[in-house]
């Protein structure tokens, strides 16, 4: 079971990095296409939103590791 926790933790890290890179690329693409671009608030929400899913996976992985250690 601790292998599952470790896997979820590293998967969360990979998800964070991939989603952050994809969001940065999409923001750059949108700002180059539109003359007006995105406002700062939505840019920040999109960038920090990429940490949500990866952080959730990392948290679940750490919880599983701690529960396994208690046994």
PyMOL Python script that loads the backbone (N, CA, C, O; Angstrom):
from pymol import cmd

cmd.read_pdbstr("""\
ATOM      1  N   UNK A   1       0.810  -1.192   0.000  1.00  0.00           N
ATOM      2  CA  UNK A   1       0.000   0.000   0.000  1.00  0.00           C
ATOM      3  C   UNK A   1       0.857   1.261   0.000  1.00  0.00           C
ATOM      4  O   UNK A   1       0.427   2.289  -0.524  1.00  0.00           O
ATOM      5  N   UNK A   2       2.065   1.208   0.578  1.00  0.00           N
ATOM      6  CA  UNK A   2       2.904   2.399   0.608  1.00  0.00           C
ATOM      7  C   UNK A   2       3.439   2.719  -0.787  1.00  0.00           C
ATOM      8  O   UNK A   2       3.762   3.870  -1.080  1.00  0.00           O
ATOM      9  N   UNK A   3       3.531   1.716  -1.636  1.00  0.00           N
ATOM     10  CA  UNK A   3       3.925   1.984  -3.024  1.00  0.00           C
ATOM     11  C   UNK A   3       2.857   2.811  -3.723  1.00  0.00           C
ATOM     12  O   UNK A   3       3.167   3.649  -4.569  1.00  0.00           O
ATOM     13  N   UNK A   4       1.602   2.574  -3.369  1.00  0.00           N
ATOM     14  CA  UNK A   4       0.509   3.354  -3.947  1.00  0.00           C
ATOM     15  C   UNK A   4       0.607   4.813  -3.513  1.00  0.00           C
ATOM     16  O   UNK A   4       0.411   5.715  -4.327  1.00  0.00           O
ATOM     17  N   UNK A   5       0.906   5.050  -2.244  1.00  0.00           N
ATOM     18  CA  UNK A   5       1.061   6.407  -1.748  1.00  0.00           C
ATOM     19  C   UNK A   5       2.209   7.131  -2.429  1.00  0.00           C
ATOM     20  O   UNK A   5       2.072   8.295  -2.805  1.00  0.00           O
ATOM     21  N   UNK A   6       3.330   6.458  -2.589  1.00  0.00           N
ATOM     22  CA  UNK A   6       4.477   7.059  -3.278  1.00  0.00           C
ATOM     23  C   UNK A   6       4.174   7.344  -4.739  1.00  0.00           C
ATOM     24  O   UNK A   6       4.560   8.382  -5.278  1.00  0.00           O
ATOM     25  N   UNK A   7       3.474   6.405  -5.374  1.00  0.00           N
ATOM     26  CA  UNK A   7       3.102   6.604  -6.770  1.00  0.00           C
ATOM     27  C   UNK A   7       2.185   7.809  -6.937  1.00  0.00           C
ATOM     28  O   UNK A   7       2.367   8.607  -7.856  1.00  0.00           O
ATOM     29  N   UNK A   8       1.198   7.941  -6.046  1.00  0.00           N
ATOM     30  CA  UNK A   8       0.277   9.079  -6.129  1.00  0.00           C
ATOM     31  C   UNK A   8       1.003  10.395  -5.880  1.00  0.00           C
ATOM     32  O   UNK A   8       0.679  11.410  -6.497  1.00  0.00           O
ATOM     33  N   UNK A   9       1.987  10.383  -4.977  1.00  0.00           N
ATOM     34  CA  UNK A   9       2.744  11.604  -4.708  1.00  0.00           C
ATOM     35  C   UNK A   9       3.528  12.035  -5.950  1.00  0.00           C
ATOM     36  O   UNK A   9       3.479  13.203  -6.335  1.00  0.00           O
ATOM     37  N   UNK A  10       4.244  11.112  -6.572  1.00  0.00           N
ATOM     38  CA  UNK A  10       5.023  11.464  -7.765  1.00  0.00           C
ATOM     39  C   UNK A  10       4.121  11.762  -8.964  1.00  0.00           C
ATOM     40  O   UNK A  10       4.458  12.606  -9.795  1.00  0.00           O
ATOM     41  N   UNK A  11       2.994  11.087  -9.060  1.00  0.00           N
ATOM     42  CA  UNK A  11       2.033  11.394 -10.117  1.00  0.00           C
ATOM     43  C   UNK A  11       1.482  12.806  -9.949  1.00  0.00           C
ATOM     44  O   UNK A  11       1.290  13.517 -10.935  1.00  0.00           O
ATOM     45  N   UNK A  12       1.229  13.213  -8.715  1.00  0.00           N
ATOM     46  CA  UNK A  12       0.775  14.571  -8.453  1.00  0.00           C
ATOM     47  C   UNK A  12       1.801  15.602  -8.883  1.00  0.00           C
ATOM     48  O   UNK A  12       1.443  16.649  -9.425  1.00  0.00           O
ATOM     49  N   UNK A  13       3.077  15.314  -8.645  1.00  0.00           N
ATOM     50  CA  UNK A  13       4.139  16.219  -9.077  1.00  0.00           C
ATOM     51  C   UNK A  13       4.179  16.327 -10.593  1.00  0.00           C
ATOM     52  O   UNK A  13       4.310  17.425 -11.134  1.00  0.00           O
ATOM     53  N   UNK A  14       4.068  15.205 -11.278  1.00  0.00           N
ATOM     54  CA  UNK A  14       4.081  15.209 -12.741  1.00  0.00           C
ATOM     55  C   UNK A  14       2.870  15.963 -13.284  1.00  0.00           C
ATOM     56  O   UNK A  14       2.993  16.735 -14.235  1.00  0.00           O
ATOM     57  N   UNK A  15       1.700  15.741 -12.682  1.00  0.00           N
ATOM     58  CA  UNK A  15       0.490  16.427 -13.124  1.00  0.00           C
ATOM     59  C   UNK A  15       0.645  17.937 -12.960  1.00  0.00           C
ATOM     60  O   UNK A  15       0.250  18.704 -13.838  1.00  0.00           O
ATOM     61  N   UNK A  16       1.216  18.360 -11.843  1.00  0.00           N
ATOM     62  CA  UNK A  16       1.437  19.792 -11.620  1.00  0.00           C
ATOM     63  C   UNK A  16       2.326  20.404 -12.695  1.00  0.00           C
ATOM     64  O   UNK A  16       1.999  21.445 -13.265  1.00  0.00           O
ATOM     65  N   UNK A  17       3.436  19.759 -12.965  1.00  0.00           N
ATOM     66  CA  UNK A  17       4.398  20.306 -13.926  1.00  0.00           C
ATOM     67  C   UNK A  17       3.805  20.342 -15.326  1.00  0.00           C
ATOM     68  O   UNK A  17       3.922  21.351 -16.021  1.00  0.00           O
ATOM     69  N   UNK A  18       3.175  19.262 -15.744  1.00  0.00           N
ATOM     70  CA  UNK A  18       2.617  19.202 -17.096  1.00  0.00           C
ATOM     71  C   UNK A  18       1.490  20.213 -17.261  1.00  0.00           C
ATOM     72  O   UNK A  18       1.410  20.896 -18.282  1.00  0.00           O
ATOM     73  N   UNK A  19       0.624  20.310 -16.264  1.00  0.00           N
ATOM     74  CA  UNK A  19      -0.497  21.241 -16.368  1.00  0.00           C
ATOM     75  C   UNK A  19      -0.024  22.694 -16.312  1.00  0.00           C
ATOM     76  O   UNK A  19      -0.597  23.551 -16.986  1.00  0.00           O
ATOM     77  N   UNK A  20       1.004  22.983 -15.527  1.00  0.00           N
ATOM     78  CA  UNK A  20       1.542  24.336 -15.464  1.00  0.00           C
ATOM     79  C   UNK A  20       2.154  24.739 -16.797  1.00  0.00           C
ATOM     80  O   UNK A  20       1.944  25.859 -17.262  1.00  0.00           O
ATOM     81  N   UNK A  21       2.908  23.838 -17.415  1.00  0.00           N
ATOM     82  CA  UNK A  21       3.499  24.132 -18.721  1.00  0.00           C
ATOM     83  C   UNK A  21       2.412  24.325 -19.773  1.00  0.00           C
ATOM     84  O   UNK A  21       2.501  25.238 -20.594  1.00  0.00           O
ATOM     85  N   UNK A  22       1.394  23.480 -19.755  1.00  0.00           N
ATOM     86  CA  UNK A  22       0.303  23.610 -20.726  1.00  0.00           C
ATOM     87  C   UNK A  22      -0.451  24.919 -20.537  1.00  0.00           C
ATOM     88  O   UNK A  22      -0.833  25.558 -21.517  1.00  0.00           O
ATOM     89  N   UNK A  23      -0.671  25.327 -19.288  1.00  0.00           N
ATOM     90  CA  UNK A  23      -1.370  26.590 -19.047  1.00  0.00           C
ATOM     91  C   UNK A  23      -0.542  27.790 -19.464  1.00  0.00           C
ATOM     92  O   UNK A  23      -1.086  28.756 -19.998  1.00  0.00           O
ATOM     93  N   UNK A  24       0.754  27.749 -19.232  1.00  0.00           N
ATOM     94  CA  UNK A  24       1.622  28.846 -19.664  1.00  0.00           C
ATOM     95  C   UNK A  24       1.617  28.963 -21.182  1.00  0.00           C
ATOM     96  O   UNK A  24       1.542  30.066 -21.723  1.00  0.00           O
ATOM     97  N   UNK A  25       1.698  27.825 -21.871  1.00  0.00           N
ATOM     98  CA  UNK A  25       1.664  27.842 -23.334  1.00  0.00           C
ATOM     99  C   UNK A  25       0.337  28.397 -23.840  1.00  0.00           C
ATOM    100  O   UNK A  25       0.320  29.176 -24.793  1.00  0.00           O
ATOM    101  N   UNK A  26      -0.769  28.009 -23.219  1.00  0.00           N
ATOM    102  CA  UNK A  26      -2.061  28.505 -23.680  1.00  0.00           C
ATOM    103  C   UNK A  26      -2.219  29.995 -23.392  1.00  0.00           C
ATOM    104  O   UNK A  26      -2.824  30.711 -24.190  1.00  0.00           O
ATOM    105  N   UNK A  27      -1.688  30.474 -22.268  1.00  0.00           N
ATOM    106  CA  UNK A  27      -1.755  31.907 -21.968  1.00  0.00           C
ATOM    107  C   UNK A  27      -0.935  32.698 -22.971  1.00  0.00           C
ATOM    108  O   UNK A  27      -1.379  33.743 -23.448  1.00  0.00           O
ATOM    109  N   UNK A  28       0.255  32.214 -23.297  1.00  0.00           N
ATOM    110  CA  UNK A  28       1.090  32.900 -24.290  1.00  0.00           C
ATOM    111  C   UNK A  28       0.406  32.895 -25.646  1.00  0.00           C
ATOM    112  O   UNK A  28       0.422  33.903 -26.352  1.00  0.00           O
ATOM    113  N   UNK A  29      -0.186  31.786 -26.014  1.00  0.00           N
ATOM    114  CA  UNK A  29      -0.879  31.699 -27.297  1.00  0.00           C
ATOM    115  C   UNK A  29      -2.085  32.635 -27.349  1.00  0.00           C
ATOM    116  O   UNK A  29      -2.308  33.306 -28.357  1.00  0.00           O
ATOM    117  N   UNK A  30      -2.865  32.681 -26.261  1.00  0.00           N
ATOM    118  CA  UNK A  30      -4.017  33.579 -26.228  1.00  0.00           C
ATOM    119  C   UNK A  30      -3.592  35.044 -26.269  1.00  0.00           C
ATOM    120  O   UNK A  30      -4.228  35.856 -26.940  1.00  0.00           O
ATOM    121  N   UNK A  31      -2.533  35.380 -25.564  1.00  0.00           N
ATOM    122  CA  UNK A  31      -2.107  36.782 -25.555  1.00  0.00           C
ATOM    123  C   UNK A  31      -1.513  37.197 -26.893  1.00  0.00           C
ATOM    124  O   UNK A  31      -1.559  38.376 -27.244  1.00  0.00           O
ATOM    125  N   UNK A  32      -0.961  36.259 -27.641  1.00  0.00           N
ATOM    126  CA  UNK A  32      -0.409  36.615 -28.952  1.00  0.00           C
ATOM    127  C   UNK A  32      -1.500  36.695 -30.021  1.00  0.00           C
ATOM    128  O   UNK A  32      -1.341  37.417 -31.005  1.00  0.00           O
ATOM    129  N   UNK A  33      -2.594  35.972 -29.845  1.00  0.00           N
ATOM    130  CA  UNK A  33      -3.676  35.984 -30.829  1.00  0.00           C
ATOM    131  C   UNK A  33      -4.553  37.211 -30.648  1.00  0.00           C
ATOM    132  O   UNK A  33      -4.863  37.908 -31.614  1.00  0.00           O
ATOM    133  N   UNK A  34      -4.953  37.474 -29.408  1.00  0.00           N
ATOM    134  CA  UNK A  34      -5.868  38.580 -29.143  1.00  0.00           C
ATOM    135  C   UNK A  34      -5.072  39.839 -28.818  1.00  0.00           C
ATOM    136  O   UNK A  34      -4.079  39.794 -28.093  1.00  0.00           O
ATOM    137  N   UNK A  35      -5.520  40.942 -29.360  1.00  0.00           N
ATOM    138  CA  UNK A  35      -4.843  42.208 -29.085  1.00  0.00           C
ATOM    139  C   UNK A  35      -5.066  42.647 -27.637  1.00  0.00           C
ATOM    140  O   UNK A  35      -4.192  43.261 -27.026  1.00  0.00           O
ATOM    141  N   UNK A  36      -6.242  42.327 -27.096  1.00  0.00           N
ATOM    142  CA  UNK A  36      -6.556  42.749 -25.735  1.00  0.00           C
ATOM    143  C   UNK A  36      -5.901  41.818 -24.725  1.00  0.00           C
ATOM    144  O   UNK A  36      -5.348  42.284 -23.729  1.00  0.00           O
ATOM    145  N   UNK A  37      -5.952  40.534 -24.960  1.00  0.00           N
ATOM    146  CA  UNK A  37      -5.370  39.558 -24.051  1.00  0.00           C
ATOM    147  C   UNK A  37      -6.262  39.270 -22.859  1.00  0.00           C
ATOM    148  O   UNK A  37      -7.396  39.743 -22.788  1.00  0.00           O
ATOM    149  N   UNK A  38      -5.748  38.504 -21.940  1.00  0.00           N
ATOM    150  CA  UNK A  38      -6.492  38.143 -20.737  1.00  0.00           C
ATOM    151  C   UNK A  38      -6.183  39.154 -19.639  1.00  0.00           C
ATOM    152  O   UNK A  38      -5.107  39.750 -19.618  1.00  0.00           O
ATOM    153  N   UNK A  39      -7.134  39.342 -18.730  1.00  0.00           N
ATOM    154  CA  UNK A  39      -6.834  40.218 -17.603  1.00  0.00           C
ATOM    155  C   UNK A  39      -5.984  39.461 -16.579  1.00  0.00           C
ATOM    156  O   UNK A  39      -5.895  38.234 -16.620  1.00  0.00           O
ATOM    157  N   UNK A  40      -5.371  40.197 -15.675  1.00  0.00           N
ATOM    158  CA  UNK A  40      -4.420  39.589 -14.734  1.00  0.00           C
ATOM    159  C   UNK A  40      -5.093  38.608 -13.798  1.00  0.00           C
ATOM    160  O   UNK A  40      -4.500  37.592 -13.435  1.00  0.00           O
ATOM    161  N   UNK A  41      -6.315  38.893 -13.403  1.00  0.00           N
ATOM    162  CA  UNK A  41      -7.011  37.998 -12.475  1.00  0.00           C
ATOM    163  C   UNK A  41      -7.230  36.619 -13.045  1.00  0.00           C
ATOM    164  O   UNK A  41      -6.990  35.621 -12.365  1.00  0.00           O
ATOM    165  N   UNK A  42      -7.679  36.544 -14.277  1.00  0.00           N
ATOM    166  CA  UNK A  42      -7.913  35.231 -14.878  1.00  0.00           C
ATOM    167  C   UNK A  42      -6.599  34.522 -15.174  1.00  0.00           C
ATOM    168  O   UNK A  42      -6.539  33.293 -15.127  1.00  0.00           O
ATOM    169  N   UNK A  43      -5.551  35.270 -15.475  1.00  0.00           N
ATOM    170  CA  UNK A  43      -4.240  34.653 -15.701  1.00  0.00           C
ATOM    171  C   UNK A  43      -3.731  33.992 -14.430  1.00  0.00           C
ATOM    172  O   UNK A  43      -3.216  32.875 -14.465  1.00  0.00           O
ATOM    173  N   UNK A  44      -3.876  34.682 -13.318  1.00  0.00           N
ATOM    174  CA  UNK A  44      -3.417  34.127 -12.039  1.00  0.00           C
ATOM    175  C   UNK A  44      -4.257  32.915 -11.643  1.00  0.00           C
ATOM    176  O   UNK A  44      -3.720  31.929 -11.138  1.00  0.00           O
ATOM    177  N   UNK A  45      -5.566  32.981 -11.867  1.00  0.00           N
ATOM    178  CA  UNK A  45      -6.434  31.853 -11.537  1.00  0.00           C
ATOM    179  C   UNK A  45      -6.065  30.629 -12.367  1.00  0.00           C
ATOM    180  O   UNK A  45      -6.041  29.512 -11.849  1.00  0.00           O
ATOM    181  N   UNK A  46      -5.780  30.830 -13.646  1.00  0.00           N
ATOM    182  CA  UNK A  46      -5.410  29.709 -14.512  1.00  0.00           C
ATOM    183  C   UNK A  46      -4.071  29.111 -14.073  1.00  0.00           C
ATOM    184  O   UNK A  46      -3.920  27.890 -14.045  1.00  0.00           O
ATOM    185  N   UNK A  47      -3.105  29.958 -13.733  1.00  0.00           N
ATOM    186  CA  UNK A  47      -1.796  29.451 -13.329  1.00  0.00           C
ATOM    187  C   UNK A  47      -1.852  28.692 -12.003  1.00  0.00           C
ATOM    188  O   UNK A  47      -1.297  27.599 -11.891  1.00  0.00           O
ATOM    189  N   UNK A  48      -2.516  29.263 -11.007  1.00  0.00           N
ATOM    190  CA  UNK A  48      -2.574  28.588  -9.714  1.00  0.00           C
ATOM    191  C   UNK A  48      -3.584  27.450  -9.692  1.00  0.00           C
ATOM    192  O   UNK A  48      -3.521  26.592  -8.811  1.00  0.00           O
ATOM    193  N   UNK A  49      -4.500  27.426 -10.631  1.00  0.00           N
ATOM    194  CA  UNK A  49      -5.435  26.309 -10.732  1.00  0.00           C
ATOM    195  C   UNK A  49      -4.754  25.016 -11.137  1.00  0.00           C
ATOM    196  O   UNK A  49      -5.268  23.927 -10.880  1.00  0.00           O
ATOM    197  N   UNK A  50      -3.595  25.139 -11.771  1.00  0.00           N
ATOM    198  CA  UNK A  50      -2.873  23.936 -12.184  1.00  0.00           C
ATOM    199  C   UNK A  50      -2.293  23.183 -10.997  1.00  0.00           C
ATOM    200  O   UNK A  50      -1.977  21.999 -11.113  1.00  0.00           O
ATOM    201  N   UNK A  51      -2.149  23.852  -9.852  1.00  0.00           N
ATOM    202  CA  UNK A  51      -1.625  23.182  -8.664  1.00  0.00           C
ATOM    203  C   UNK A  51      -2.692  22.416  -7.897  1.00  0.00           C
ATOM    204  O   UNK A  51      -2.367  21.645  -6.994  1.00  0.00           O
ATOM    205  N   UNK A  52      -3.950  22.613  -8.239  1.00  0.00           N
ATOM    206  CA  UNK A  52      -5.039  22.014  -7.477  1.00  0.00           C
ATOM    207  C   UNK A  52      -5.075  20.490  -7.618  1.00  0.00           C
ATOM    208  O   UNK A  52      -5.065  19.773  -6.617  1.00  0.00           O
ATOM    209  N   UNK A  53      -5.118  20.003  -8.847  1.00  0.00           N
ATOM    210  CA  UNK A  53      -5.251  18.556  -9.052  1.00  0.00           C
ATOM    211  C   UNK A  53      -3.991  17.815  -8.616  1.00  0.00           C
ATOM    212  O   UNK A  53      -4.074  16.754  -7.997  1.00  0.00           O
ATOM    213  N   UNK A  54      -2.839  18.364  -8.934  1.00  0.00           N
ATOM    214  CA  UNK A  54      -1.594  17.718  -8.511  1.00  0.00           C
ATOM    215  C   UNK A  54      -1.447  17.719  -7.004  1.00  0.00           C
ATOM    216  O   UNK A  54      -0.985  16.738  -6.422  1.00  0.00           O
ATOM    217  N   UNK A  55      -1.837  18.815  -6.367  1.00  0.00           N
ATOM    218  CA  UNK A  55      -1.765  18.886  -4.912  1.00  0.00           C
ATOM    219  C   UNK A  55      -2.714  17.916  -4.243  1.00  0.00           C
ATOM    220  O   UNK A  55      -2.405  17.355  -3.191  1.00  0.00           O
ATOM    221  N   UNK A  56      -3.870  17.719  -4.853  1.00  0.00           N
ATOM    222  CA  UNK A  56      -4.819  16.743  -4.315  1.00  0.00           C
ATOM    223  C   UNK A  56      -4.238  15.336  -4.371  1.00  0.00           C
ATOM    224  O   UNK A  56      -4.348  14.577  -3.408  1.00  0.00           O
ATOM    225  N   UNK A  57      -3.627  14.990  -5.484  1.00  0.00           N
ATOM    226  CA  UNK A  57      -3.003  13.661  -5.601  1.00  0.00           C
ATOM    227  C   UNK A  57      -1.853  13.505  -4.609  1.00  0.00           C
ATOM    228  O   UNK A  57      -1.696  12.450  -3.993  1.00  0.00           O
ATOM    229  N   UNK A  58      -1.057  14.550  -4.458  1.00  0.00           N
ATOM    230  CA  UNK A  58       0.054  14.486  -3.507  1.00  0.00           C
ATOM    231  C   UNK A  58      -0.458  14.317  -2.078  1.00  0.00           C
ATOM    232  O   UNK A  58       0.101  13.539  -1.305  1.00  0.00           O
ATOM    233  N   UNK A  59      -1.515  15.042  -1.726  1.00  0.00           N
ATOM    234  CA  UNK A  59      -2.079  14.927  -0.389  1.00  0.00           C
ATOM    235  C   UNK A  59      -2.653  13.548  -0.111  1.00  0.00           C
ATOM    236  O   UNK A  59      -2.457  12.995   0.972  1.00  0.00           O
ATOM    237  N   UNK A  60      -3.352  13.000  -1.075  1.00  0.00           N
ATOM    238  CA  UNK A  60      -3.899  11.650  -0.903  1.00  0.00           C
ATOM    239  C   UNK A  60      -2.771  10.630  -0.763  1.00  0.00           C
ATOM    240  O   UNK A  60      -2.866   9.701   0.040  1.00  0.00           O
ATOM    241  N   UNK A  61      -1.705  10.803  -1.543  1.00  0.00           N
ATOM    242  CA  UNK A  61      -0.557   9.897  -1.439  1.00  0.00           C
ATOM    243  C   UNK A  61       0.091   9.959  -0.068  1.00  0.00           C
ATOM    244  O   UNK A  61       0.446   8.925   0.497  1.00  0.00           O
ATOM    245  N   UNK A  62       0.250  11.167   0.476  1.00  0.00           N
ATOM    246  CA  UNK A  62       0.851  11.303   1.812  1.00  0.00           C
ATOM    247  C   UNK A  62      -0.052  10.731   2.893  1.00  0.00           C
ATOM    248  O   UNK A  62       0.433  10.128   3.851  1.00  0.00           O
ATOM    249  N   UNK A  63      -1.358  10.912   2.750  1.00  0.00           N
ATOM    250  CA  UNK A  63      -2.290  10.341   3.730  1.00  0.00           C
ATOM    251  C   UNK A  63      -2.208   8.825   3.710  1.00  0.00           C
ATOM    252  O   UNK A  63      -2.202   8.194   4.767  1.00  0.00           O
ATOM    253  N   UNK A  64      -2.145   8.231   2.527  1.00  0.00           N
ATOM    254  CA  UNK A  64      -2.033   6.771   2.423  1.00  0.00           C
ATOM    255  C   UNK A  64      -0.734   6.297   3.056  1.00  0.00           C
ATOM    256  O   UNK A  64      -0.718   5.282   3.752  1.00  0.00           O
ATOM    257  N   UNK A  65       0.372   7.034   2.818  1.00  0.00           N
ATOM    258  CA  UNK A  65       1.652   6.648   3.428  1.00  0.00           C
ATOM    259  C   UNK A  65       1.584   6.725   4.960  1.00  0.00           C
ATOM    260  O   UNK A  65       2.092   5.837   5.644  1.00  0.00           O
ATOM    261  N   UNK A  66       0.961   7.778   5.499  1.00  0.00           N
ATOM    262  CA  UNK A  66       0.855   7.908   6.951  1.00  0.00           C
ATOM    263  C   UNK A  66      -0.033   6.830   7.548  1.00  0.00           C
ATOM    264  O   UNK A  66       0.271   6.310   8.621  1.00  0.00           O
ATOM    265  N   UNK A  67      -1.120   6.485   6.879  1.00  0.00           N
ATOM    266  CA  UNK A  67      -1.987   5.415   7.373  1.00  0.00           C
ATOM    267  C   UNK A  67      -1.271   4.079   7.352  1.00  0.00           C
ATOM    268  O   UNK A  67      -1.477   3.252   8.240  1.00  0.00           O
ATOM    269  N   UNK A  68      -0.441   3.860   6.360  1.00  0.00           N
ATOM    270  CA  UNK A  68       0.303   2.610   6.268  1.00  0.00           C
ATOM    271  C   UNK A  68       1.362   2.535   7.368  1.00  0.00           C
ATOM    272  O   UNK A  68       1.640   1.457   7.894  1.00  0.00           O
ATOM    273  N   UNK A  69       1.946   3.672   7.710  1.00  0.00           N
ATOM    274  CA  UNK A  69       2.959   3.703   8.763  1.00  0.00           C
ATOM    275  C   UNK A  69       2.362   3.402  10.129  1.00  0.00           C
ATOM    276  O   UNK A  69       3.034   2.823  10.982  1.00  0.00           O
ATOM    277  N   UNK A  70       1.111   3.787  10.347  1.00  0.00           N
ATOM    278  CA  UNK A  70       0.464   3.563  11.625  1.00  0.00           C
ATOM    279  C   UNK A  70       0.208   2.090  11.908  1.00  0.00           C
ATOM    280  O   UNK A  70       0.149   1.686  13.069  1.00  0.00           O
ATOM    281  N   UNK A  71       0.057   1.298  10.883  1.00  0.00           N
ATOM    282  CA  UNK A  71      -0.264  -0.126  11.068  1.00  0.00           C
ATOM    283  C   UNK A  71       0.867  -0.884  11.653  1.00  0.00           C
ATOM    284  O   UNK A  71       0.756  -2.090  11.870  1.00  0.00           O
TER     285      UNK A  71
END
""", "prot")
cmd.dss("prot")
cmd.show_as("cartoon", "prot")
cmd.util.cbc("prot")
cmd.orient("prot")
